[in-house]
């Protein structure tokens, strides 16, 4: 791990939190980006997300939609 510049104290106050479990390869992308740019992992995630080109539905254009299937869950009747 290299030295990284952090945001100034309080700079992220009020920002929403993104949390989720990811595969090790995805975590490696965040770590490598943070190391290469000398920024925190939170700033790297933000930079990665904000650099994505979105389609008309708000989905990153590089995502193959055929890999994902919408599934409706049954809702029990009242």
N, C-alpha and C positions, 0 to 999 in steps of 0.2 A: 504494500500500500504506500502511496506517495503522500506528501503533504498536500492538504486541500484547504482552500479558502472557504470559510463558513460565512453564512449570512450574518449581518450584524445582529446583536441580541434584540429580540422583539420583532424582527423584520417579518417573520412568518405568522405573527400573532393574528388570529382571526381567519387565517387561511383554512380551507377544508382539509381533512386528512384522507389520504388514499391508502388503503391497507388491503393486502391480499397475499396469498401464498402463490409463488411462481416456481417454475422449473429452474434448476440451477443455471441453465444456459441463459435464461432471461435475466437472472440476477447478475451473471457475469457481464452482460451488456451494460447494465447500470454501473457496476464497479469499474469496468474498463473506461466507460465514458467519463465517469467522475475523476478517475486517475489521469486520463489524458488531458482533461480540461482544468484539472486542479480545483475542482469544486466539490461540494458535498453530494452525497448520493441523492438527497432530496432535490437539489438543484439539477442534477443530471436527469432524474425522472421528469421533472418539469420541462427541461429543455427538449428531451426526447418527445414527450407528448405534444408540446407546442410546435414542434417541427413537422408533425405529420400532416400530410395533405388529405383532406376529408372529401368524401363524395357527397352527393346531395342529401343522403340520409344521415350524415355525420359519422360515417364509418371510414377509417383510414383506407385509402384507395389501394394500398398494397395487400390488404387482407382478402384472401380467397373465401368468398361467402359460402361456397359449396361445402366447406369443411364444417359449417355450423348449421344446425337444424333447430328451428323453433319448435318447441314442444309445449302444448297447452296441458296444464295439470288439471285433473278433474276437481271441481269445486263441489263439496257435498251440499245437497239441498238442505234448506233450513227446516 
